[in-house]
Each structure stands twice: as C-alpha cells, then as structure tokens.
C-alpha cells in the first residue's frame, strides 16, 4: 500500500541533518515512522543523540495501516482500508 500516516512529514534519512529545523513541533515526543521501522529507528537514535524528544513507531507504516489507523494516500487523499 502506498501512503503515509495522516500528518506525517517526509524527511528522508540522508537529508535529516540538513532539515532539523523542519521537524514538527509536538506537545510530547515526536513520533518517527518509516515503512517498517528500521530507518526510523536510525533516525530516532540520531535525533536522541542531539537532544530531541522522539519515539520510533514500532512496525512502521505497515503496522500503522494494519492496525486501522488513519492513512493518507501519496496523492494526499484519505486511504479507505
């Protein structure tokens, strides 16, 4: 399935260091997500080393979608599961 968690901001891992100022502001830990959880785990480690309050979304977008949580298609329209 192509898509992403509603409200997700796409920042590729290889450009994360240059785009730290683009991280969304949250009231608590910033959830970090990728397709399966591997890249987001690396991003979380990088961000935590720099003092950011972040958490990896276990299982990534695949687990998010399987749990029936809200998704947007890559087109920006809601995904109907």
C-alpha positions in Angstrom: 0.0 0.0 0.0 1.3 3.4 -0.9 0.6 6.1 1.6 1.6 7.6 5.0 0.3 8.3 8.4 -2.0 11.3 8.4 0.0 14.4 9.2 3.4 12.8 8.5 6.2 15.0 7.2 8.5 13.2 4.8 12.2 13.9 5.7 14.5 11.3 4.1 17.1 9.9 6.4 20.0 11.0 4.2 18.9 14.7 4.4 17.8 14.7 8.0 20.9 16.5 9.3 20.2 19.4 7.0 16.5 19.6 7.8 16.4 19.5 11.6 14.6 22.9 11.6 11.8 21.3 9.6 10.9 18.9 12.4 7.3 19.4 13.5 6.6 20.8 17.0 4.7 18.5 19.3 3.5 18.6 22.9 5.3 15.3 23.7 7.7 13.0 22.0 7.8 13.3 18.2 6.7 10.0 16.6 9.2 9.0 13.8 7.9 6.5 11.2 9.1 4.7 8.1 7.7 1.8 6.1 8.8 -1.0 8.5 10.6 0.7 11.4 14.3 0.3 10.5 15.1 3.7 9.1 13.0 5.4 11.6 15.0 3.6 14.4 18.2 5.0 12.9 16.6 8.5 12.7 15.5 8.3 16.3 19.0 7.3 17.5 20.4 10.3 15.6 17.9 12.7 16.9 18.1 11.5 20.5 21.9 12.0 20.4 21.2 15.6 19.6 18.7 16.1 22.4 15.4 15.7 20.5 12.5 14.0 22.3 11.4 11.4 19.8 10.0 7.9 19.7 10.1 5.2 17.0 6.7 3.9 15.7 7.2 0.2 16.2 6.5 -1.7 13.0 6.3 1.4 10.9 3.7 2.4 8.4 2.9 -1.3 7.7 1.9 -1.9 11.3 0.1 1.5 11.5 -2.1 0.6 8.5 -2.7 -2.9 9.7 -4.0 -1.5 13.0 -6.5 0.5 11.0 -5.0 3.9 12.0 -5.7 6.9 9.7 -3.7 7.0 6.4 -3.4 9.4 3.5 -2.5 8.2 0.0 0.6 9.6 -1.6 -2.0 11.7 -3.6 -2.9 13.4 -0.3 -6.4 11.8 -0.2 -7.5 9.6 2.7 -7.0 5.9 2.2 -10.0 3.7 2.7 -9.0 0.4 4.4 
